[in-house]
Amino acid sequence: MNLDSYLKAGKVASDVREAARRKNHIGSSLLEICQNVESQIKERNAAPAFPVNVSLNEIAAHYTAEPNDPTLVKEGDVLKIDIGVHVDGYIADTAVTVCYEPKYDPLIRAAEAALGEAVRLARANTKAGDIGKTIESTITKYGFKPIQNLSGHSLQQYTVHAGKSIPNIWTRGSSFSLIANEAYAIEPFVTTREGQGVVYEGKVRNIFGISSRKPIKDKEADDMLEMIWNRYRTLPFALRWLMDKYDEKEGRRILEILVKKKNVHAYPILVEGQGKTVVQAEHTVIPSESGTTVITI
């Protein structure tokens, strides 16, 4: 574990998130927002750990801009901006919900309050289930619902989802305890009273990650696979990140071959079950025996 790299990544992620929070995004395209955030990360001598997620309204997560994405942020839209930054593969993961429609303010406050309570509780040896219980009770106190099948997660070098989950609800049975000097992303997702509180996979899949480096004896596909590995290792990527080497049509065609051959995994967008608005808040923490460092504060 390289604490110095984690702290650098966390500082960049925090600065970029706060710049995104302050900005008025109405009339901006999702592509402009992604490019702006990602270029800010690179200007600070870090790299995106995954394509910036810009998920609108009932889409909870996993939407990033397409290469020529025309989608504009409209008045009344609820936009989750989920940002990953890495320094030498050590990842800081953070998110903010921005909206200029006051009726959604209580929903956003509930997510931020749940995150604050969870972070205060997160120490070495704290059970993940107890964090989930705190998140759920805080959200329900505000009169809303947590998304029960989305969770926070452990982080490791070059691995965004490193195998351990921090639930957003109280779960029966055993749960692991947080380990000192291990990084965790805590991310409450909140929906309205009328929401189902569950997300389902949507049809759009525009975030990808390598799942196998085994050559498939197709030169174009094997060359793309090698390029992706050299650039991103096991970290997620987007088609628009390959546009310096491919035009969109050609890049999409070859990428689809890699997905079909199971060399590359395509992540579907996640949509609220009743089509209700979802908000998100997120920090990355590193617990120690004596306290917790919130690297994205």
ChimeraX commands (.cxc) that place a marker at each C-alpha (Angstrom):
marker #1 position 0.00,0.00,0.00 radius 0.5
marker #1 position 1.43,3.35,-1.04 radius 0.5
marker #1 position -0.20,5.97,1.18 radius 0.5
marker #1 position 1.57,8.85,-0.55 radius 0.5
marker #1 position 0.11,7.88,-3.96 radius 0.5
marker #1 position -3.35,7.41,-2.42 radius 0.5
marker #1 position -3.17,10.87,-0.83 radius 0.5
marker #1 position -2.07,12.50,-4.10 radius 0.5
marker #1 position -4.89,10.76,-6.00 radius 0.5
marker #1 position -7.36,11.78,-3.29 radius 0.5
marker #1 position -6.34,15.45,-3.41 radius 0.5
marker #1 position -6.73,15.57,-7.20 radius 0.5
marker #1 position -10.10,13.77,-7.03 radius 0.5
marker #1 position -11.35,16.14,-4.33 radius 0.5
marker #1 position -10.26,19.29,-6.20 radius 0.5
marker #1 position -11.82,18.12,-9.47 radius 0.5
marker #1 position -15.04,17.04,-7.76 radius 0.5
marker #1 position -15.46,20.39,-6.05 radius 0.5
marker #1 position -14.86,22.21,-9.33 radius 0.5
marker #1 position -17.60,20.04,-10.87 radius 0.5
marker #1 position -19.92,20.75,-7.91 radius 0.5
marker #1 position -19.54,24.53,-8.31 radius 0.5
marker #1 position -20.03,24.63,-12.06 radius 0.5
marker #1 position -23.40,25.18,-13.72 radius 0.5
marker #1 position -23.70,22.29,-16.17 radius 0.5
marker #1 position -27.08,23.23,-17.71 radius 0.5
marker #1 position -26.67,23.34,-21.48 radius 0.5
marker #1 position -23.38,21.43,-21.39 radius 0.5
marker #1 position -23.11,18.10,-23.16 radius 0.5
marker #1 position -22.17,14.99,-21.20 radius 0.5
marker #1 position -19.18,14.67,-23.53 radius 0.5
marker #1 position -17.95,18.17,-22.61 radius 0.5
marker #1 position -18.31,17.37,-18.90 radius 0.5
marker #1 position -16.37,14.11,-19.21 radius 0.5
marker #1 position -13.61,15.68,-21.27 radius 0.5
marker #1 position -13.35,18.67,-18.95 radius 0.5
marker #1 position -13.11,16.56,-15.78 radius 0.5
marker #1 position -10.67,14.08,-17.30 radius 0.5
marker #1 position -8.42,16.84,-18.66 radius 0.5
marker #1 position -8.35,18.49,-15.20 radius 0.5
marker #1 position -7.17,15.17,-13.73 radius 0.5
marker #1 position -4.37,14.89,-16.30 radius 0.5
marker #1 position -3.32,18.53,-15.80 radius 0.5
marker #1 position -2.67,17.66,-12.15 radius 0.5
marker #1 position -0.25,14.85,-13.08 radius 0.5
marker #1 position -2.67,12.04,-12.34 radius 0.5
marker #1 position -4.81,9.80,-14.56 radius 0.5
marker #1 position -8.49,8.84,-14.65 radius 0.5
marker #1 position -9.02,5.47,-12.92 radius 0.5
marker #1 position -12.15,4.96,-15.03 radius 0.5
marker #1 position -14.15,7.04,-17.50 radius 0.5
marker #1 position -16.03,9.78,-15.64 radius 0.5
marker #1 position -19.56,8.54,-14.97 radius 0.5
marker #1 position -22.22,11.12,-15.88 radius 0.5
marker #1 position -25.47,9.38,-14.98 radius 0.5
marker #1 position -28.71,11.34,-15.33 radius 0.5
marker #1 position -31.92,11.04,-13.32 radius 0.5
marker #1 position -33.07,7.39,-13.05 radius 0.5
marker #1 position -29.69,6.08,-14.28 radius 0.5
marker #1 position -27.82,5.38,-11.05 radius 0.5
marker #1 position -24.39,4.56,-12.45 radius 0.5
marker #1 position -22.12,3.40,-15.28 radius 0.5
marker #1 position -23.01,5.90,-18.00 radius 0.5
marker #1 position -20.14,7.72,-19.65 radius 0.5
marker #1 position -20.21,9.87,-22.76 radius 0.5
marker #1 position -20.07,8.24,-26.18 radius 0.5
marker #1 position -17.46,9.60,-28.69 radius 0.5
marker #1 position -19.90,12.14,-30.19 radius 0.5
marker #1 position -22.49,12.15,-27.41 radius 0.5
marker #1 position -25.15,14.83,-28.08 radius 0.5
marker #1 position -26.89,14.50,-24.68 radius 0.5
marker #1 position -27.27,17.89,-22.96 radius 0.5
marker #1 position -27.91,18.58,-19.28 radius 0.5
marker #1 position -31.34,20.22,-19.00 radius 0.5
marker #1 position -32.89,22.25,-16.21 radius 0.5
marker #1 position -34.37,19.85,-13.68 radius 0.5
marker #1 position -31.91,17.05,-14.51 radius 0.5
marker #1 position -30.18,15.29,-11.62 radius 0.5
marker #1 position -26.58,14.55,-12.61 radius 0.5
marker #1 position -24.27,12.18,-10.75 radius 0.5
marker #1 position -20.60,12.86,-11.52 radius 0.5
marker #1 position -18.52,9.89,-10.35 radius 0.5
marker #1 position -14.77,10.46,-10.59 radius 0.5
marker #1 position -11.87,8.02,-10.27 radius 0.5
marker #1 position -8.27,9.18,-10.10 radius 0.5
marker #1 position -5.15,7.08,-9.87 radius 0.5
marker #1 position -1.48,7.73,-9.20 radius 0.5
marker #1 position 0.66,4.68,-10.05 radius 0.5
marker #1 position -2.53,2.58,-9.94 radius 0.5
marker #1 position -3.57,3.71,-6.43 radius 0.5
marker #1 position -7.16,4.84,-6.77 radius 0.5
marker #1 position -9.31,7.55,-5.20 radius 0.5
marker #1 position -13.02,7.23,-6.00 radius 0.5
marker #1 position -15.48,10.04,-5.26 radius 0.5
marker #1 position -18.83,11.34,-6.49 radius 0.5
marker #1 position -21.13,14.33,-6.27 radius 0.5
marker #1 position -24.72,14.89,-7.35 radius 0.5
marker #1 position -25.45,18.26,-8.96 radius 0.5
marker #1 position -28.92,19.61,-9.60 radius 0.5
marker #1 position -30.45,23.09,-9.82 radius 0.5
marker #1 position -34.02,22.01,-9.02 radius 0.5
marker #1 position -34.63,22.71,-5.29 radius 0.5
marker #1 position -37.14,19.86,-4.89 radius 0.5
marker #1 position -34.24,17.37,-5.09 radius 0.5
marker #1 position -32.18,19.12,-2.38 radius 0.5
marker #1 position -33.55,16.88,0.44 radius 0.5
marker #1 position -32.62,13.77,-1.56 radius 0.5
marker #1 position -29.05,15.03,-2.04 radius 0.5
marker #1 position -28.83,16.03,1.64 radius 0.5
marker #1 position -29.87,12.49,2.62 radius 0.5
marker #1 position -27.07,10.97,0.53 radius 0.5
marker #1 position -24.47,13.40,1.89 radius 0.5
marker #1 position -25.65,12.84,5.49 radius 0.5
marker #1 position -25.56,9.05,5.08 radius 0.5
marker #1 position -22.04,9.32,3.67 radius 0.5
marker #1 position -20.95,11.53,6.58 radius 0.5
marker #1 position -22.31,9.07,9.17 radius 0.5
marker #1 position -20.73,6.11,7.39 radius 0.5
marker #1 position -17.32,7.79,7.16 radius 0.5
marker #1 position -17.43,8.64,10.88 radius 0.5
marker #1 position -18.08,4.98,11.67 radius 0.5
marker #1 position -15.44,3.57,9.32 radius 0.5
marker #1 position -12.48,2.42,11.42 radius 0.5
marker #1 position -10.25,-0.62,11.37 radius 0.5
marker #1 position -12.31,-3.59,12.66 radius 0.5
marker #1 position -15.68,-1.89,11.99 radius 0.5
marker #1 position -18.02,-4.38,10.34 radius 0.5
marker #1 position -19.13,-3.48,6.82 radius 0.5
marker #1 position -22.66,-4.53,7.80 radius 0.5
marker #1 position -22.72,-1.89,10.55 radius 0.5
marker #1 position -21.77,0.76,7.99 radius 0.5
marker #1 position -24.66,-0.44,5.78 radius 0.5
marker #1 position -27.03,-0.26,8.75 radius 0.5
marker #1 position -25.98,3.34,9.46 radius 0.5
marker #1 position -26.39,4.34,5.80 radius 0.5
marker #1 position -29.86,2.79,5.62 radius 0.5
marker #1 position -31.10,4.28,8.90 radius 0.5
marker #1 position -29.85,7.76,7.95 radius 0.5
marker #1 position -31.55,7.64,4.54 radius 0.5
marker #1 position -34.85,6.32,5.90 radius 0.5
marker #1 position -34.81,9.03,8.59 radius 0.5
marker #1 position -34.94,11.53,5.73 radius 0.5
marker #1 position -37.94,9.65,4.32 radius 0.5
marker #1 position -36.15,8.11,1.32 radius 0.5
marker #1 position -34.90,4.71,0.17 radius 0.5
marker #1 position -31.34,3.41,-0.24 radius 0.5
marker #1 position -30.53,1.47,-3.40 radius 0.5
marker #1 position -30.14,-1.94,-1.84 radius 0.5
marker #1 position -28.22,-3.69,-4.63 radius 0.5
marker #1 position -25.53,-1.03,-5.05 radius 0.5
marker #1 position -22.62,-0.90,-2.64 radius 0.5
marker #1 position -19.26,0.57,-1.82 radius 0.5
marker #1 position -16.16,-1.52,-2.39 radius 0.5
marker #1 position -12.56,-2.19,-1.50 radius 0.5
marker #1 position -9.87,-0.73,-3.76 radius 0.5
marker #1 position -6.49,-2.18,-4.68 radius 0.5
marker #1 position -3.72,-1.11,-7.05 radius 0.5
marker #1 position -5.17,-1.00,-10.59 radius 0.5
marker #1 position -8.42,-2.59,-9.30 radius 0.5
marker #1 position -11.51,-0.42,-8.74 radius 0.5
marker #1 position -13.73,-3.20,-7.37 radius 0.5
marker #1 position -11.35,-5.35,-5.34 radius 0.5
marker #1 position -13.76,-7.99,-4.08 radius 0.5
marker #1 position -15.19,-6.64,-0.81 radius 0.5
marker #1 position -18.54,-4.83,-0.72 radius 0.5
marker #1 position -19.76,-2.21,1.75 radius 0.5
marker #1 position -23.56,-2.39,1.64 radius 0.5
marker #1 position -25.96,0.54,1.68 radius 0.5
marker #1 position -28.47,-1.42,3.77 radius 0.5
marker #1 position -28.36,-3.58,6.88 radius 0.5
marker #1 position -27.66,-7.15,5.83 radius 0.5
marker #1 position -28.26,-10.30,7.84 radius 0.5
marker #1 position -25.43,-12.72,8.48 radius 0.5
marker #1 position -21.71,-12.27,8.66 radius 0.5
marker #1 position -19.88,-9.33,7.14 radius 0.5
marker #1 position -16.18,-8.60,6.92 radius 0.5
marker #1 position -14.41,-6.07,9.14 radius 0.5
marker #1 position -12.48,-3.16,7.67 radius 0.5
marker #1 position -8.73,-3.72,7.67 radius 0.5
marker #1 position -6.20,-1.07,8.63 radius 0.5
marker #1 position -4.34,0.49,5.69 radius 0.5
marker #1 position -6.76,-0.90,3.08 radius 0.5
marker #1 position -8.70,1.55,0.88 radius 0.5
marker #1 position -12.51,1.52,0.65 radius 0.5
marker #1 position -15.00,3.56,-1.37 radius 0.5
marker #1 position -18.21,4.26,0.55 radius 0.5
marker #1 position -21.06,5.41,-1.72 radius 0.5
marker #1 position -24.68,5.73,-0.64 radius 0.5
marker #1 position -27.22,5.81,-3.49 radius 0.5
marker #1 position -30.64,7.22,-2.62 radius 0.5
marker #1 position -33.98,7.24,-4.41 radius 0.5
marker #1 position -37.44,8.63,-3.65 radius 0.5
marker #1 position -40.15,7.01,-1.51 radius 0.5
marker #1 position -41.87,5.87,-4.70 radius 0.5
marker #1 position -38.71,4.22,-6.05 radius 0.5
marker #1 position -38.20,0.48,-5.91 radius 0.5
marker #1 position -34.83,0.88,-4.20 radius 0.5
marker #1 position -33.31,-1.60,-6.64 radius 0.5
marker #1 position -31.41,-1.05,-9.91 radius 0.5
marker #1 position -31.52,-3.21,-13.03 radius 0.5
marker #1 position -29.14,-3.49,-15.96 radius 0.5
marker #1 position -30.02,-1.24,-18.89 radius 0.5
marker #1 position -29.26,-1.87,-22.56 radius 0.5
marker #1 position -26.50,0.73,-22.92 radius 0.5
marker #1 position -22.97,-0.55,-22.28 radius 0.5
marker #1 position -20.27,2.02,-22.89 radius 0.5
marker #1 position -17.71,1.34,-20.15 radius 0.5
marker #1 position -15.35,-1.58,-20.73 radius 0.5
marker #1 position -12.54,-3.48,-19.04 radius 0.5
marker #1 position -10.09,-6.23,-20.01 radius 0.5
marker #1 position -11.05,-9.65,-18.68 radius 0.5
marker #1 position -8.57,-11.80,-20.65 radius 0.5
marker #1 position -5.36,-11.06,-22.54 radius 0.5
marker #1 position -5.44,-14.33,-24.44 radius 0.5
marker #1 position -4.86,-13.60,-28.15 radius 0.5
marker #1 position -7.77,-14.46,-30.46 radius 0.5
marker #1 position -5.73,-14.72,-33.68 radius 0.5
marker #1 position -7.39,-11.66,-35.18 radius 0.5
marker #1 position -4.60,-9.13,-35.75 radius 0.5
marker #1 position -6.78,-6.00,-35.47 radius 0.5
marker #1 position -8.44,-7.21,-32.28 radius 0.5
marker #1 position -5.18,-8.47,-30.75 radius 0.5
marker #1 position -3.47,-5.14,-31.54 radius 0.5
marker #1 position -6.31,-3.21,-29.88 radius 0.5
marker #1 position -6.20,-5.51,-26.85 radius 0.5
marker #1 position -2.47,-4.96,-26.46 radius 0.5
marker #1 position -2.89,-1.19,-26.76 radius 0.5
marker #1 position -5.65,-1.17,-24.13 radius 0.5
marker #1 position -3.52,-3.26,-21.77 radius 0.5
marker #1 position -0.49,-1.00,-22.21 radius 0.5
marker #1 position -2.60,2.09,-21.50 radius 0.5
marker #1 position -5.08,1.00,-18.85 radius 0.5
marker #1 position -4.13,-2.45,-17.50 radius 0.5
marker #1 position -7.22,-3.80,-15.72 radius 0.5
marker #1 position -8.80,-0.36,-15.24 radius 0.5
marker #1 position -12.08,0.46,-17.05 radius 0.5
marker #1 position -11.95,2.48,-20.25 radius 0.5
marker #1 position -14.32,4.01,-22.84 radius 0.5
marker #1 position -14.43,3.85,-26.62 radius 0.5
marker #1 position -13.83,7.61,-26.78 radius 0.5
marker #1 position -10.42,7.01,-25.13 radius 0.5
marker #1 position -9.37,5.03,-28.22 radius 0.5
marker #1 position -10.33,7.69,-30.76 radius 0.5
marker #1 position -6.74,8.92,-31.19 radius 0.5
marker #1 position -6.01,5.57,-32.90 radius 0.5
marker #1 position -9.35,4.59,-34.44 radius 0.5
marker #1 position -12.31,6.31,-36.01 radius 0.5
marker #1 position -15.54,5.63,-34.14 radius 0.5
marker #1 position -17.03,3.06,-36.52 radius 0.5
marker #1 position -13.84,1.01,-36.82 radius 0.5
marker #1 position -13.08,1.23,-33.10 radius 0.5
marker #1 position -16.58,0.09,-32.19 radius 0.5
marker #1 position -16.40,-2.83,-34.63 radius 0.5
marker #1 position -13.12,-4.16,-33.23 radius 0.5
marker #1 position -14.19,-3.57,-29.63 radius 0.5
marker #1 position -17.36,-5.60,-30.27 radius 0.5
marker #1 position -15.19,-8.50,-31.44 radius 0.5
marker #1 position -13.23,-8.36,-28.17 radius 0.5
marker #1 position -16.47,-8.27,-26.17 radius 0.5
marker #1 position -17.87,-11.22,-28.13 radius 0.5
marker #1 position -14.69,-13.21,-27.53 radius 0.5
marker #1 position -14.89,-12.34,-23.81 radius 0.5
marker #1 position -11.50,-10.61,-23.79 radius 0.5
marker #1 position -13.29,-7.41,-22.82 radius 0.5
marker #1 position -16.21,-7.01,-20.43 radius 0.5
marker #1 position -18.90,-4.38,-21.14 radius 0.5
marker #1 position -20.52,-2.80,-18.07 radius 0.5
marker #1 position -24.24,-2.04,-18.43 radius 0.5
marker #1 position -25.81,1.14,-17.12 radius 0.5
marker #1 position -27.80,0.62,-13.90 radius 0.5
marker #1 position -31.36,2.00,-13.87 radius 0.5
marker #1 position -33.75,2.47,-10.92 radius 0.5
marker #1 position -36.50,-0.19,-11.00 radius 0.5
marker #1 position -39.43,2.25,-11.04 radius 0.5
marker #1 position -37.64,4.84,-13.17 radius 0.5
marker #1 position -37.29,7.19,-10.18 radius 0.5
marker #1 position -34.49,9.69,-9.63 radius 0.5
marker #1 position -31.30,8.46,-7.95 radius 0.5
marker #1 position -28.63,10.56,-6.21 radius 0.5
marker #1 position -25.16,9.54,-5.03 radius 0.5
marker #1 position -22.40,10.71,-2.70 radius 0.5
marker #1 position -19.01,9.03,-2.30 radius 0.5
marker #1 position -15.66,9.23,-0.51 radius 0.5
marker #1 position -12.62,6.97,-0.34 radius 0.5
marker #1 position -11.32,6.16,3.14 radius 0.5
marker #1 position -8.25,4.38,4.53 radius 0.5
marker #1 position -8.87,3.20,8.11 radius 0.5
marker #1 position -6.07,2.85,10.63 radius 0.5
marker #1 position -5.98,1.57,14.21 radius 0.5
marker #1 position -6.34,5.10,15.57 radius 0.5
marker #1 position -8.79,6.66,13.09 radius 0.5
marker #1 position -9.56,7.03,9.41 radius 0.5
marker #1 position -8.06,9.10,6.62 radius 0.5
marker #1 position -10.70,10.35,4.18 radius 0.5
marker #1 position -8.45,10.87,1.17 radius 0.5
marker #1 position -11.14,12.59,-0.95 radius 0.5
marker #1 position -12.37,15.09,1.65 radius 0.5
marker link #1:1,2 radius 0.2
marker link #1:2,3 radius 0.2
marker link #1:3,4 radius 0.2
marker link #1:4,5 radius 0.2
marker link #1:5,6 radius 0.2
marker link #1:6,7 radius 0.2
marker link #1:7,8 radius 0.2
marker link #1:8,9 radius 0.2
marker link #1:9,10 radius 0.2
marker link #1:10,11 radius 0.2
marker link #1:11,12 radius 0.2
marker link #1:12,13 radius 0.2
marker link #1:13,14 radius 0.2
marker link #1:14,15 radius 0.2
marker link #1:15,16 radius 0.2
marker link #1:16,17 radius 0.2
marker link #1:17,18 radius 0.2
marker link #1:18,19 radius 0.2
marker link #1:19,20 radius 0.2
marker link #1:20,21 radius 0.2
marker link #1:21,22 radius 0.2
marker link #1:22,23 radius 0.2
marker link #1:23,24 radius 0.2
marker link #1:24,25 radius 0.2
marker link #1:25,26 radius 0.2
marker link #1:26,27 radius 0.2
marker link #1:27,28 radius 0.2
marker link #1:28,29 radius 0.2
marker link #1:29,30 radius 0.2
marker link #1:30,31 radius 0.2
marker link #1:31,32 radius 0.2
marker link #1:32,33 radius 0.2
marker link #1:33,34 radius 0.2
marker link #1:34,35 radius 0.2
marker link #1:35,36 radius 0.2
marker link #1:36,37 radius 0.2
marker link #1:37,38 radius 0.2
marker link #1:38,39 radius 0.2
marker link #1:39,40 radius 0.2
marker link #1:40,41 radius 0.2
marker link #1:41,42 radius 0.2
marker link #1:42,43 radius 0.2
marker link #1:43,44 radius 0.2
marker link #1:44,45 radius 0.2
marker link #1:45,46 radius 0.2
marker link #1:46,47 radius 0.2
marker link #1:47,48 radius 0.2
marker link #1:48,49 radius 0.2
marker link #1:49,50 radius 0.2
marker link #1:50,51 radius 0.2
marker link #1:51,52 radius 0.2
marker link #1:52,53 radius 0.2
marker link #1:53,54 radius 0.2
marker link #1:54,55 radius 0.2
marker link #1:55,56 radius 0.2
marker link #1:56,57 radius 0.2
marker link #1:57,58 radius 0.2
marker link #1:58,59 radius 0.2
marker link #1:59,60 radius 0.2
marker link #1:60,61 radius 0.2
marker link #1:61,62 radius 0.2
marker link #1:62,63 radius 0.2
marker link #1:63,64 radius 0.2
marker link #1:64,65 radius 0.2
marker link #1:65,66 radius 0.2
marker link #1:66,67 radius 0.2
marker link #1:67,68 radius 0.2
marker link #1:68,69 radius 0.2
marker link #1:69,70 radius 0.2
marker link #1:70,71 radius 0.2
marker link #1:71,72 radius 0.2
marker link #1:72,73 radius 0.2
marker link #1:73,74 radius 0.2
marker link #1:74,75 radius 0.2
marker link #1:75,76 radius 0.2
marker link #1:76,77 radius 0.2
marker link #1:77,78 radius 0.2
marker link #1:78,79 radius 0.2
marker link #1:79,80 radius 0.2
marker link #1:80,81 radius 0.2
marker link #1:81,82 radius 0.2
marker link #1:82,83 radius 0.2
marker link #1:83,84 radius 0.2
marker link #1:84,85 radius 0.2
marker link #1:85,86 radius 0.2
marker link #1:86,87 radius 0.2
marker link #1:87,88 radius 0.2
marker link #1:88,89 radius 0.2
marker link #1:89,90 radius 0.2
marker link #1:90,91 radius 0.2
marker link #1:91,92 radius 0.2
marker link #1:92,93 radius 0.2
marker link #1:93,94 radius 0.2
marker link #1:94,95 radius 0.2
marker link #1:95,96 radius 0.2
marker link #1:96,97 radius 0.2
marker link #1:97,98 radius 0.2
marker link #1:98,99 radius 0.2
marker link #1:99,100 radius 0.2
marker link #1:100,101 radius 0.2
marker link #1:101,102 radius 0.2
marker link #1:102,103 radius 0.2
marker link #1:103,104 radius 0.2
marker link #1:104,105 radius 0.2
marker link #1:105,106 radius 0.2
marker link #1:106,107 radius 0.2
marker link #1:107,108 radius 0.2
marker link #1:108,109 radius 0.2
marker link #1:109,110 radius 0.2
marker link #1:110,111 radius 0.2
marker link #1:111,112 radius 0.2
marker link #1:112,113 radius 0.2
marker link #1:113,114 radius 0.2
marker link #1:114,115 radius 0.2
marker link #1:115,116 radius 0.2
marker link #1:116,117 radius 0.2
marker link #1:117,118 radius 0.2
marker link #1:118,119 radius 0.2
marker link #1:119,120 radius 0.2
marker link #1:120,121 radius 0.2
marker link #1:121,122 radius 0.2
marker link #1:122,123 radius 0.2
marker link #1:123,124 radius 0.2
marker link #1:124,125 radius 0.2
marker link #1:125,126 radius 0.2
marker link #1:126,127 radius 0.2
marker link #1:127,128 radius 0.2
marker link #1:128,129 radius 0.2
marker link #1:129,130 radius 0.2
marker link #1:130,131 radius 0.2
marker link #1:131,132 radius 0.2
marker link #1:132,133 radius 0.2
marker link #1:133,134 radius 0.2
marker link #1:134,135 radius 0.2
marker link #1:135,136 radius 0.2
marker link #1:136,137 radius 0.2
marker link #1:137,138 radius 0.2
marker link #1:138,139 radius 0.2
marker link #1:139,140 radius 0.2
marker link #1:140,141 radius 0.2
marker link #1:141,142 radius 0.2
marker link #1:142,143 radius 0.2
marker link #1:143,144 radius 0.2
marker link #1:144,145 radius 0.2
marker link #1:145,146 radius 0.2
marker link #1:146,147 radius 0.2
marker link #1:147,148 radius 0.2
marker link #1:148,149 radius 0.2
marker link #1:149,150 radius 0.2
marker link #1:150,151 radius 0.2
marker link #1:151,152 radius 0.2
marker link #1:152,153 radius 0.2
marker link #1:153,154 radius 0.2
marker link #1:154,155 radius 0.2
marker link #1:155,156 radius 0.2
marker link #1:156,157 radius 0.2
marker link #1:157,158 radius 0.2
marker link #1:158,159 radius 0.2
marker link #1:159,160 radius 0.2
marker link #1:160,161 radius 0.2
marker link #1:161,162 radius 0.2
marker link #1:162,163 radius 0.2
marker link #1:163,164 radius 0.2
marker link #1:164,165 radius 0.2
marker link #1:165,166 radius 0.2
marker link #1:166,167 radius 0.2
marker link #1:167,168 radius 0.2
marker link #1:168,169 radius 0.2
marker link #1:169,170 radius 0.2
marker link #1:170,171 radius 0.2
marker link #1:171,172 radius 0.2
marker link #1:172,173 radius 0.2
marker link #1:173,174 radius 0.2
marker link #1:174,175 radius 0.2
marker link #1:175,176 radius 0.2
marker link #1:176,177 radius 0.2
marker link #1:177,178 radius 0.2
marker link #1:178,179 radius 0.2
marker link #1:179,180 radius 0.2
marker link #1:180,181 radius 0.2
marker link #1:181,182 radius 0.2
marker link #1:182,183 radius 0.2
marker link #1:183,184 radius 0.2
marker link #1:184,185 radius 0.2
marker link #1:185,186 radius 0.2
marker link #1:186,187 radius 0.2
marker link #1:187,188 radius 0.2
marker link #1:188,189 radius 0.2
marker link #1:189,190 radius 0.2
marker link #1:190,191 radius 0.2
marker link #1:191,192 radius 0.2
marker link #1:192,193 radius 0.2
marker link #1:193,194 radius 0.2
marker link #1:194,195 radius 0.2
marker link #1:195,196 radius 0.2
marker link #1:196,197 radius 0.2
marker link #1:197,198 radius 0.2
marker link #1:198,199 radius 0.2
marker link #1:199,200 radius 0.2
marker link #1:200,201 radius 0.2
marker link #1:201,202 radius 0.2
marker link #1:202,203 radius 0.2
marker link #1:203,204 radius 0.2
marker link #1:204,205 radius 0.2
marker link #1:205,206 radius 0.2
marker link #1:206,207 radius 0.2
marker link #1:207,208 radius 0.2
marker link #1:208,209 radius 0.2
marker link #1:209,210 radius 0.2
marker link #1:210,211 radius 0.2
marker link #1:211,212 radius 0.2
marker link #1:212,213 radius 0.2
marker link #1:213,214 radius 0.2
marker link #1:214,215 radius 0.2
marker link #1:215,216 radius 0.2
marker link #1:216,217 radius 0.2
marker link #1:217,218 radius 0.2
marker link #1:218,219 radius 0.2
marker link #1:219,220 radius 0.2
marker link #1:220,221 radius 0.2
marker link #1:221,222 radius 0.2
marker link #1:222,223 radius 0.2
marker link #1:223,224 radius 0.2
marker link #1:224,225 radius 0.2
marker link #1:225,226 radius 0.2
marker link #1:226,227 radius 0.2
marker link #1:227,228 radius 0.2
marker link #1:228,229 radius 0.2
marker link #1:229,230 radius 0.2
marker link #1:230,231 radius 0.2
marker link #1:231,232 radius 0.2
marker link #1:232,233 radius 0.2
marker link #1:233,234 radius 0.2
marker link #1:234,235 radius 0.2
marker link #1:235,236 radius 0.2
marker link #1:236,237 radius 0.2
marker link #1:237,238 radius 0.2
marker link #1:238,239 radius 0.2
marker link #1:239,240 radius 0.2
marker link #1:240,241 radius 0.2
marker link #1:241,242 radius 0.2
marker link #1:242,243 radius 0.2
marker link #1:243,244 radius 0.2
marker link #1:244,245 radius 0.2
marker link #1:245,246 radius 0.2
marker link #1:246,247 radius 0.2
marker link #1:247,248 radius 0.2
marker link #1:248,249 radius 0.2
marker link #1:249,250 radius 0.2
marker link #1:250,251 radius 0.2
marker link #1:251,252 radius 0.2
marker link #1:252,253 radius 0.2
marker link #1:253,254 radius 0.2
marker link #1:254,255 radius 0.2
marker link #1:255,256 radius 0.2
marker link #1:256,257 radius 0.2
marker link #1:257,258 radius 0.2
marker link #1:258,259 radius 0.2
marker link #1:259,260 radius 0.2
marker link #1:260,261 radius 0.2
marker link #1:261,262 radius 0.2
marker link #1:262,263 radius 0.2
marker link #1:263,264 radius 0.2
marker link #1:264,265 radius 0.2
marker link #1:265,266 radius 0.2
marker link #1:266,267 radius 0.2
marker link #1:267,268 radius 0.2
marker link #1:268,269 radius 0.2
marker link #1:269,270 radius 0.2
marker link #1:270,271 radius 0.2
marker link #1:271,272 radius 0.2
marker link #1:272,273 radius 0.2
marker link #1:273,274 radius 0.2
marker link #1:274,275 radius 0.2
marker link #1:275,276 radius 0.2
marker link #1:276,277 radius 0.2
marker link #1:277,278 radius 0.2
marker link #1:278,279 radius 0.2
marker link #1:279,280 radius 0.2
marker link #1:280,281 radius 0.2
marker link #1:281,282 radius 0.2
marker link #1:282,283 radius 0.2
marker link #1:283,284 radius 0.2
marker link #1:284,285 radius 0.2
marker link #1:285,286 radius 0.2
marker link #1:286,287 radius 0.2
marker link #1:287,288 radius 0.2
marker link #1:288,289 radius 0.2
marker link #1:289,290 radius 0.2
marker link #1:290,291 radius 0.2
marker link #1:291,292 radius 0.2
marker link #1:292,293 radius 0.2
marker link #1:293,294 radius 0.2
marker link #1:294,295 radius 0.2
marker link #1:295,296 radius 0.2
marker link #1:296,297 radius 0.2
view
